[in-house]
Structures are given as C-alpha cells and as structure tokens.
Amino acid sequence: MNCSVRKYRATDSVWMERFGFWIGGLGAAKERLTEPNVICLVCEVDSEIIGFICGENTAVYDNLLIAAEVLFNYRNQGVF
C-alpha cells in the first residue's frame, strides 16, 4: 500500500470523525494536537486519512502515546 505520512492539520478534523478514539474524547482536545510538545501524524491514501498516531512529550510522562488507530479495512497492511 502506498501510504503517505504527514503531520496533523486542524483542517483534518473532518476526516478524524471516523475514528473511535477521536469520537471517544481525542476530538474534544483537538486544539492541543498542534501544540509544540504534541506530535500527531496521519496516514493518507488517495487524499483520504486512513489512520493516525498521536503522542506527547511532557516533563511528567517523557514520551506518552495518546492514541493510535487505523480504519478496519486498512489494518494489518503496515500502515504504522
């Protein structure tokens, strides 16, 4: 699969509504995903976001994975 990985952009939130982690709470904090200590990467196939991984580097939790999810039809194909 030809997947391109890039940083999350605020305009991606429309695509992110398809993910359980997003609906379950990550979407409520979406403005934090562009902060300097947070990294959120999305995976695109044909300009469609099919997966994401987000983490944070803080003084308390050095490197903390916040959430990662890939759409069901793209799992087990080496996306992340």
Buried (B, 14 or more C-beta within 10 A) or exposed (E): EEBEEEEBEEEBBEBBEEBEBBEEEBBEEBEBBEEEEBBBBBBBBEEEBBBBBBBBEEEEEEEEEBBBBBBEEBEEEEBE
